[in-house]
Amino acid sequence: MAGSPLRQLSVLFRYLRGERPSVLLLSVLVPLGIGLQLVAPQMMRRFIDHTLSRSPSDLLLAVAVWYLAAALGLLVVTIGCDAVAARLAWRTTNRLRADLVAHCLRRPSRFYQRHPPGELVDRVDGDVTRLAAVMSALVLEVLAQMLLVVGIIGALFQLDWRLALVFAPFAAGTLLLLRRLVGRAMPFVAARQASSADLLGFLEERLAGVEDLRTNGAFGHTMRTLDSRQADLYGRARRAARVSARWPATVQGLSTASVVLALAVSVWLHDRGQLSIGTAFACLSYAMLLRRPLLALTTRFHDLEEAAVSVRRLKELLDQDDDVVRTGTLRLPAGPLGTRLDHVSFSYEPGEPVLRDVSFRLRPGERLGIVGRTGSGKSTVVRLLFGLHHATSGSVTVGGQDVAGLDTKALRGRVALVTQEVQVFHATLRDNLTFFDRLVDDDRVRGALDEAGLGDWWRELPDGLDTVLGGGARGMSAGEEQLLALARVFLRDPAVVLMDEPTARLDPHTERQLMPAMDRLLAGRTAVVVQHRPHTLRNVDRILVLDAGTVVEHGEQTVLAADPTSRFHELLRVG
């Protein structure tokens, strides 16, 4: 039973901390509901027997009133259980979802290479939603149904031990069968959910690149691949359903046989004068009532297996701590900051070095331009300085402090990164600049937009700073998005600015418009600027040329540009 659904779901219990009132209320409501279900057949037995014995009408009316009160009480208890359980489920699973999102946000970039957005959405939302259904209904129902089975067997023994002996072996056999079968469908359910996540990842990637697919004639291939993945998902879902469908069919057949046998035994005992009609009716009611929890258990255990697979997938996600970038506790000193790489080597994969013994030093306020071929390691230098990765060997320092030992929040507060891909959120212009920090004054936001050269643009927006940007709202050109990225940096006023191909997706005209804003941003700040096009590095002091992860040239920008034998001069010549 180590891999059973209930054992897997036990990891959720820690999310029930702080929910003691709701748990205690459910521990009262569930047994109360079971007791009300068990008492109803007893009242019907009394009513029938008193009717046949011509008891006074007052006595019959009293029994009827108590039966009605029990039915109404059961209705109230059921509604209360559902409401409390649903609230408990959503509160606990929302905490789980928050932990998952926080965990994913702390992962480095290679984590997202292994887990595409579609898969992560399926785990964080799909799997957690399935768990919410389990915690709100399934676990509660399974526990309640098991208690109900025990209560019915006890009530049958109280009525007539001979009838109880008809049902007790059946109930025990069904529960033993469940114990043997439970967990067998989990590998098939896991395969189906993995196929579903793979399909979501495929859809997310293809829909994001729909323009490239249509313009380059890949529409047919996309549809054929979609058919193939849907067929794979259907096959896995069918195998999972086939394994799970055997239990309810088996239990229903045994249940029907036991009810028929109970009827036969009741008729036989009644003919011999050993069983009243009311008692026979109560036994039959209990027999019909016993079918419901046993069938529910067999059906619900399939849902529990699906939830257990979801828990296993979420645990696998949460257990991936080996590739997290560790953060320290050191703080950066106040004032201007310098940067330094000292004999730094780095590999994304073992045995495949990206940087080899790279060294340079920037004094506070000094600006470095990095050029080189694609794959030479330019962007990796920026990522190391920003703390996204840590050097395999050597040291990376900012403000005299090793980046590996710096508190991440402190580092990001003084060091800013601008990339060629700008994320514009579906939110207001203000929120896109402040990243939803309501404490930032609007005057600072306006000032940052003006510094970035977006003053005329934002003043023409229909709702000013409250204009909604992003998908499904107002669009932005590539140049406007890049200027927005610069405005974010102006707002933060960092000591060090890192730029990774900020003009790579801009045309020459838009690039020229962006350069004045970049000049204002880099003025007086320490900066590292990565560029493919060396002619754009007019605002840097020094140049570093990388080739295959090694430094092949390093010097003053003006000196290298004027030296016809330098690599940088050659890059300028060929554009």
Secondary structure, 3 states (H helix, E strand, C coil): CCCCHHHHHHHHHHHHCCCHHHHHHHHHHHHHHHHHHHHHHHHHHHHHHHHHCCCCHHHHHHHHHHHHHHHHHHHHHHHHHHHHHHHHHHHHHHHHHHHHHHHHHCCCHHHHHHCCHHHHHHHHHHHHHHHHHHHHHHHHHHHHHHHHHHHHHHHHHHHCHHHHHHHHHHHHHHHHHHHHHCCCCHHHHHHHHHHHHHHHHHHHHHHHCHHHHHHCCCHHHHHHHHHHHHHHHHHHHHHHHHHHCHHHHHHHHHHHHHHHHHHHHHHHHHHCCCCCHHHHHHHHHHHHHHHHHHHHHHHHHHHHHHHHHHHHHHHHHHCCCCCCCCCCCECCCCCCCCEEEEEEEEEEECCEEEEEEEEEEECCCCEEEEEECCCCCHHHHHHHHCCCCCCCEEEEEECCEEHHHECHHHHHHHEEEEECCCCCCCCEHHHHHHCCCCCCCHHHHHHHHHHCCCHHHHHCCCCHHHCEECCCCECCCHHHHHHHHHHHHHHHCCCEEEEECCCCCCCHHHHHHHHHHHHHHHCCCEEEEECCCHHHHHHCCEEEEEECCEEEEEEEHHHHHHCCCCHHHHHHHHC
